[in-house]
Amino acid sequence: MKKTINKVISLVLCLAMIFSIGSTGVFAAEEKVETTIPAVNTDQLYDAAVDMTANTIKTVAGLFEGMAPLNSWDNLLDNVMKVLYNTLNVLVEVLVRSICYVYPDPDYWKDISEDTGADVLKGDTVYRTTPAAGAKWSLGYSSRSVIPEDFEAGKYYLGRDLLNKKAQGIYDDMRIRVAVIDDNSGDGAIVFGALDCLGITSTDTRAIRAAVLDFCKQQGIKVQTVDICATHCHSALDTQGVSTQFFYKLFANAFNNALKIFPELPGLEPATEFKEYFVEQSIIACKEAFADVEDGRLFYDVIDSSEYVKDKRDLVSKEDLPPIVALKFVPDSGSEETYIANVTCHPTSNSASHEYVNSDYPYYTDQYIKEKTGGNLVLCQGSLGQISRDIVVDETGLTEFESWGAAAKTLGYRFGEDIISAEYKNELAPIINITHKEIINKPENSILALACKVKLVNNPVYYTEDGPAISSEIGYLELGHEIGFAMFPGELYPETFWGEEITGGANWDGKEWTYPSMHNSVKDVDVYCISLCDDATGYVVPDNYFAFMGHIIGEEIADEILSVGKHQASFLLGEYTALIDEFVK
């Protein structure tokens, strides 16, 4: 009964939203304006009418995709809701696209012909399956806080909050952690860093990369790639600009883009200062990691973490959740060990509503490893989707302030315990295979295009014949010819990478997800996913599960709104598959 009531309420809300959006067009149509109509070519008019008719038929047909059999009241109500949601999707897209059409473009956009792709490091030219002569592992590490020294001034914004919430204090820390890894084959080292943040744009990643490459050139150090990913904590300072004076940007940049009065809107200097600061600290951390390099051995293990995590949608079962993949570097000198862990769990135990900067469980995982072993940690994220914590937290005797971080601490300590107690029986041969490829994302979702026009994010944007396009990149890293990592700029849902079979075939449009699991995408190698690497381009939902507004009211999940579009998953996996086919010959 409760399910039916929720659907009816959702139905009423959906109708109200459709009416409110649709009424705008109705009232606008009532306004009569005298205009002079120029002569038109009737052949062009006919062709345009044919195209419009075809697209309209296609759009209308799409409203009825994925209908369930009419054999129950629930199925009937589900079908009605789906049609209304699909209608709402079309209306919202038309509305936002219309706004994009009249909204002036920023002056930093360039024509796609000016994109050389030089900012993306291609990596290896040869794919190795055995170590080069004299190959051996070496690794250097560094970790630095990126919280500005003048933080107490209270001018910096927390991420993931459109209400312009400024941080009022520091709960733990916000850091950049970097490992420099080399197999000493002569091909060059790789730099792999993880920043405590919601996401980092490719513009800032490439700024770090350029400075590190310049430093290495001066020092005579050969480097193949510099990759920076996000731990995706939702309560760190805003590194993208999304949460910095949203409504001010929305309205003021409409005028500033057109008139070009200010290079940047007045009052947004703190956001720029923070970007410059965390980029600077990240560069310093990379340089420090090179100074820390020493020889050693590299091991790995795969750890079941399903006891502590769950899929909030109840689509992916415990046994199908991605495991932790952990690397352990043991220096020959006997100095501190370094762990690199690929964990799949949202760092959302602590809330940004508390207005205190914190990096959630990654901070406590790092702290636990440091306390118990003296070791270092770099933590990155896997195919996240809606995977979050599932752990009992004891708050007995804690103050309200202490209780804010109790869940993050409990989860972080458990992850830390699992990482250091793993057996690490698998030793990796000194082989690094690394490759990257630039991709050009053309947003199907006009909300993303509008975000670029409003300058909510500073991703590199280009003009194309099909509209704006965003330059990003994908990559593949392989160690020891045993463990591989597919590196994606977006936040992948688990079934996008691991195959639809883990969801029991759940979908929105009634179609199949045609890509198999990427775990076996490279022969003789176990491949895992790294999300939010070198960029932050939004959620990546399998094409057939993409519902845009459809999941918001019923499931309270707004992921598709923050996505490039319905076909982003197939686009990324198609580009990744092509990259692998070209690289692993």
N, C-alpha and C positions, 0 to 999 in steps of 0.2 A: 504493500500500500504506500509506504514511504517513497519507494522508487517512482510510483505513478504520480504522486503529488509533486515530487521534484521535477518530473518531466512536464507536468502541466504548468508549473510556475515558470520553467524555462521557456515553454512555448509562448506564454504571455509576454515575457521579457523580450523574446526574439521578435515577436510581432510588433512590439512597441518600437524596437530599434529599427526594424525595416520601415515602419511607417514614418518615423522621425527623419530617416535618411531620404526616403522616397519623397516626402512632402517638400523637401528643398527644391527638387526638380519641378514639382507641380506648381509651386508658387512662382518660381522663376519663369515658368512658361506663360503665366498670366500677364507678365509685363510685356507691353507692346512697344517696340522701338522702331521708329521709321529709319530705314536704311536704304542705301542704293545698292542694288544687287548687280554685280558684274556679270558679263556674259560668260558662260561655261561651255566646255567641250562636252557634247552629249555622249560621245563614246566613253570618255573618262568617267562621266557621271554614271553611265550604265555599268562599267566595270567596278566602280566603287560600290554601287548598289548590290551587285552580285556578291562581292567580297563581304559586305556588311551582312547580307542575308545568310551567307554560309557561316560566318562567325556567330551570328545570333542563334542559328539552329544548333551549332555546336555547343554554345553556352547553355541554351535551354535544355539540350539533351544531358549536359553535365549535371544539371540540377537533380536529375533522377538516378544518378549513378549509385551503385551499391545498395539498392533497395532489398530489404529482407522479405522473405515469403510472408504473405498475408494470412498467417495461420493462428494469430493470437492478437489480443488487444495491445500487448506490449510492442509487438512487431509493427502494428499499424501506427502506434504513437511514435515509435522510433523512426519510421519512414517519413511521417509528417514533419518531425523535428529535423530530420536530415535535409529535406527539401527546403525548409525554412532557413536552416543554417547555410546551405549552399546559395540560396538567394541572397542572404545577408552578405556572404563572401563576395558575390558579384557586385553588389551595391557599394560595399566598402571599398573595393578595388577601384571601381569607377570614380567614386568620390575622391579618393586619395590621388589617383592618377590625374584627375582634373586639377587638383591643387598643385601637383608637380608640374603640370603643363604651364601654369601661370607663375609659379614660383621662380624667381631669377636664379640662375646658376652661379655658384661661387667662381671667383676669378682664377682659382688655382687649377680648375679642371683643364685637361689638355686633350688634344685629338689623339686617338689611338695610334696614329702613325708615329707619334713621338715616343711611344713606349718601346724601349730597347730590350727590356727584360734583364738588364745588366745587374739589377739589385738582387736577383735570385742566383745563388751559387749552384752550379750544376752538380758539383761533386765529382765522384769517380768517373773515369772514362773506361776502366776495365773492371769487370765483376770477378772477384776472387773467390775460389772455393777452398784454397789451401794457403797457408801463410807464405809471405814473401821471405826471401833469404834474410836471416838476421832479425826477423820480426819479433817484437816483444811488447807487452802492454806497458803503458805509462799513463799516469793520471795526476791531475792537479785539481785542487778544490779551493773555493772561496765562498763566503757568505757575508752579505752586508745588509744592514737595515736601510730601507728607502723612505723612512719617515723623516720629513724635513726638520731641520734644527729649529725653525721658528714655528713649529706645530702649535705651540701654546697660544699663538695669535688667533686661533679659531677660524681660519679662513679657508680651510681645505674641506672638500666635499667627500662624503662616503659614496661608494659605488652602488649601483642597482637601486636607485631611488630617484624618481622623477620629481620629487618634492623638494629638491635642492637642500638636502639635509647635510649640515656641516658637522664634522667630527668634534666632539666635546672633550675627548680624552683618549688615552691609549690603554687598551686592556692587556694586550701582550706585545706583538710586534708585527711588522710587515717587511719581508726580506726578499732579496734576490739571492738564489743559490746556484752556483755554476760549477760544472765539471768540465775539464779539458781532457779529452781522451785521445790517445794515439796508439796505433799498432806498430809504429816505427818502420813501416814498409817503404817510406819515402813519399807516399802519396799526400801526407799532411794530416794534421790533427783535426778533430772536430770539437766544437765548443757547444755544450748543451746546458742551457740555463732554465730555471723555473722561477717565475715571479709570483709572489703572493698577491693576486688581484683577480678580478672577475674576468678580464681579458685584456690583451694588449694588441693594438692595431699593427698592421704590417708597416705603416710609416715609422712607428717608433722602433719596431724590431729592426728595420733596415737602417735606422740611424745608429743603433747599437752595433749592428753588423759592420757598417762602413767604418766606424771608429776603431773597432777591434782589428779589422783588416789593415787599416793604416798603421796601427801600432805594430802588428806582426810583420808588416813589410819593412818597417824601420828596424825591427829586431832580427830580421832574417829568418822568421819563423813561417813555415809553410802551413796554411790552413785550408781545409776543404769546405767547411760549412760553419756557420754560426746560427744556431737555432735557439729561440727563446719561446717558452710556452708559459701558460698561466695555470696556477693551482686552482683557479676558479672559486676562490672564497668570496662570499657575498657581503662581507662586512669590512672590506679593506677600503682604502682611499680610492677614489675614482681615477682610473688610469686611461679611460677612453674618452671622457667628456660627455657621456650620455647623461650623467646625473648632475651636470653643472648648468644651472639656470636654464632649464629646458624651455619654459614658456617665453623667457626673455629672448633666447636664441630664435625661437620659432617666429616671433613677430619682428624683432629688430633686424634679423639677417635678411628678411624679405626686402627691406629697404637698403640695407648695407650692401647686399649682393648687387642690387641694381645701380646704386649710386656710387659704390666703392669709396665711401667716406673714410672708414677706418680699416686698417689692416686686420684689426681684431676688435670686437665690441668692447667698449669701455666697461671695466668692472670684472672682466674675466681673467685678469692678469694672474691671480693665484693658481688657476687651473693650468695655465701655460708654465708657470714657475714649477709646479709639481711635476709636470711631464718632463721638463728639462732636468729636474733633479733626479727622478728615478732612472732616466736614461743615463745620466752621468754616473750614478752609483752602479748601475749595471755594467757600464764600460770599465769602471775601476775594478769591479769584482772579476771580470773576465781577465784583466791584466794580472790581477793577484793570483788567479788560478794558474796562469802560465808560469808564474814564479814559484809555484808550489809543486810542479810536476816531478814525479819520481817513478821508478820502475816497480813493477809488481805483477800479481796474477789476478785474473778476473774470473769470478764464479757467478752462477745464477741459480735461482730456484723459482718455482711457481707455487703460490700460497693460496689456499682456499680461504676467502674472507666472507663467504656467504652468511656466516653466523651473525655478522654485524651489519649487513646491508640488505636492502630490499628495493624492488621496483614499486614505486608508489602507485602505479597504474594497475598492479596485480596482473600484468601481462607476462612478464618474464619470471619464471620460477627460480627458486633459490639455486638449484643445481645448474642453471644456465647463466647465472650472473658471471661476468668476467672476473677472473682471479687477479690477485696481485702478482706482478712479475718483478722480481727484485734482483738487481745486480750487486755483487759485493767485490770491491777492489781491496786486495790485501797487499800493502807495500812490502817490498823486500826488506826495507829498513826496520820494520816492526812498528812504525808510527801508526797513527790512527787510520782506521779503515773508512771507506766511503761506500755508502749504499745509494743506489739509484733505483727508486721504486715507482712503478706504474700502477697507481691505485685507481679504482673506479668507484667513487662515492662523492656526492656533492658535499663540499665543506659549508654546510648551512646550519650547523648545530647552534651557532651563535647568530643573533639577529642584528641587522644594521639599525633596527629601531632603537637599540640601546645607545646609539650615537657614540660608541667607543670603537676605535680602530682595533681590529684583531684579525688574525689570519686563520682562525678556526683550528680544526684538528691537525693540519700540517705543522703548525707551531708546536703542538704537544707531541706529535710523532718525532719531530726533530729533537725536542727537549728530552724525550724518553731515551732515544738512542744515544744522545750526548751524555746523559747521566749514567746510563748503564754500561756503555762501552767506550765513551770518548769519541765515537765515530761521527762521521758527517752524513748528511742526507740531501739528495735532490729528489723532489717528489713531483711527478706529473700525473695527468688524468687520462683515463681511458675513455671508452664510449659511454658517456654519462647518462644521457636521456633524462629519466626521472629516478635514477638510482640514488637512494639516500640512506641514512643510517637506520639501523634496526637494533638498538642496544638498550638495555636497562640501565638507568642512571640513578644512583643513590645520592640524593641531595640532603640527607639527614645532617642537621647541625650547620648547614651552610648559610651564610648571609645572602641577601638578595643579590649583591654584587658577585659573590662567588658562584652562585647558582647559574648566572648567565653563561659562564664558561664550563659548567660541569659536564654537559654532554660532549662538548668538543674535547675536553681533557680525557674523559673516559674512552671515547672512540680513538683519539690520537694515541693514547697509551697502549690500547689493544693492538692497533696497527703496528706500533713500534715494537711491541713484544713479539708479534708474529714475524716481523722482518728480521730481527736480530737472532731469533731462535730457529729460523729455517736451517736446513742441513747444508745447503750449497755444495752438494756433491758434484754438480756439473761444472767442470772447468772449461772455459771458452778458449779456443785457439786464438792467437793474436791476428784476427782478420776483421777489418772494417770495410763494409760496403755502404756507400752513401750516395744518394742521388736526389735531385730536386727538379721541379718543373714549375714554371710560372703558369697560372691559370687565369683566365679572364672571366669573371662572374658577371652575368647580365641579369640583374634582378627581375624576377617575375612579380615579386612582391613590391608594390610601389611604396609601401611604408619604409622599406630600406632605402629606396631611391630618395624619398623625402628626407630621411635622416641625414643622408649625405649632403643634400642641398641646404639643410638647416645648419650644417656643420656640427651635428651632434658627435660625429666621429671624423677622424682625419685620414681615413683610408685614401689611397691614391685612386682617383676617379678619372675616367677617360670618356670622350665622346665617341660613339660609334653610330653606324647607320641605323641600328636598332635601339638607340637610346644610350643612357649612361652605362658604363661597365666599370667594375672594380678589379684592380690587379691584386692577385693573391698568389698562393703557392701551395703545393703539396710535396711530400717527400717520403723517402724510404731509407731507414737506417737498419743495418744488419750487423750483428756482432758474432764472430766465431763461426759463421755459416750455420748457426743453430737457432738464434733468436733474432726476430725482425720486428721493427716497429713502423707501421704505416702512419705517417704524420699528416694530419688534416687541420685546416684552418678553422673549421666549424666545430660545434659541439654535437658529436654523433650520438644518435640513439643506439642502444646496444644491438637491436635487430638490424640496423643499417649495416653494421660491420659483420655481425655474426650470423646473419641470415634470418629470414622471416620464420623459419621453423621454430625458433625459440619462443614465439608469441602464439603458436597454434594457428597461424594463418589469419590473425586479426587484421582487418583493414577498414578503410572508410569508403572507397570507391568501387569495391567489388572486384578489383583486379589483383593480379599476383605481383609480388616483388620478385623480380627475375634474377637478382644477383645472389649467388651462393655465399657462404661464409668466406671471408677474406683470410681466415686463419691459415688456410693452406694455399694462399695465393702465390707463394714462392716454393718451389720444389725443395724438399728436405729441410725446410725452415718453418718453425712455429712463429706465425706473425700475430702481433697484437696491435691495438690501436692507441694512438696518442691524439687526443682532441686539443683544440685551441693552441695549436703549435704555429708560431710565426705570424699569427693573425687571429682575429675574432670576428667571424662572419655569420654568427648566429646558429640556431639549432638546425640539425640535419635529420629530418624524419623521412623514413621510407616513402617513396612517391605515393604508394597506394594507401598509406595511413595519414597523409597530409589532409587536414580538415580546415586549416586556417582559423576562422572564427568558430568552427564547429565544436571544438573541445572546451571552449571557455566556460560557457554557462553550465553545461552538464558535468564537466570534470574539473573545472577551475584550473585548466592548463592553457597557458597562452603562448606556448612555444612557437607555433607556426607563424605567429605575428612577427616574431623576431627571427625570421628566416629569409634566405634569398628567394625561396619559392618552392613550389610543389615538386619540381624536378631537380632540386639541388642534390639529393642523395644519389640519383642515377648519374648526374653530371660528375660529381666528385669520384664515385667509384669507377666510372668510365675513364676518367682522366688518370686515376691511380692504376687501373689495369693496363692502360696504354703505356704508362711510365714503366711498369714492371716488365711488360713484354719487350720494351725497347732496351731496358737495362740488363735484365737477366736473359741473355740470349743463349 
